[in-house]
Amino acid sequence: MERHMSILRHFAGCTISLSVVSAQMALPQITLNSIGVNVGMIHAFAAEKYVFYPELEIGGQPAISCFGWSVYVAHWDDAMHGVTVTDNAIYSLSGNILGARISFDPSKVSGNWILPLQVFGGIAHYFISAKYVGGVNYSGGTDYFGPNSGTSLEFGLKSSINLSESFGLRAEGHRLFPIEDRAGRFVYSVGTNYIF
C-alpha cells in the first residue's frame, strides 16, 4: 500500500513541489520454534584429544521454509593435569563459545530427497581462559601469551528425527575454521530438541 503526500510552497514567485512517497510492506516472518540440548566431543587445542562438549541451542525458521536459524552457547575444557614439561609453559585452555548458524534442508525443496540430512554454516566466537599446568616459557616465566578470544567459521551436517510433534533427536558433526591462523576443531554431538 502506498501513500502520497504533496507539499506546495510559494517562494519568490516560484512554486516548489515536494512529493513524499511512503510504502508499507510486510517484513519477513522469523519464528522461534525450538530449544535443544546437545552433548558431544570437541577436539582440544592443547591436549590433542577430544573433550566433553555441552551445547544449548534455540532456533527457528525464517519465511523460507527450507532454511532454519539457530543461536547457541557451548563450553569446553581441555582438562590437562599433571603434565611434566621442561622446555615450555603448558596451559589448560577452557572457555565458552557463542555462535549462530543457518541451516538448509534439501527435503523441503525436493520431495525426492530421502536422507534426513541438513547442511549448516555459521560463525562462532570463543571466550578463552588459560590455567597454568607446568613448565616455563623461553624467558623462564609462566605468563600466558596466547589469545583470550577467537572467531571461527563453521560448516557441518546434522540429522534430525522427530519422535513426536514436540520432541526430536539429532546428531551433528561440524568443523570450526578459525579466522585467525590456528588449527581448526572437529565437533561431534548428539542431542534432543523440543519443538513448540
Order of alpha helices (4+ residues) and beta strands (2+ residues): beta-beta-beta-beta-beta-beta-beta-beta-beta-beta
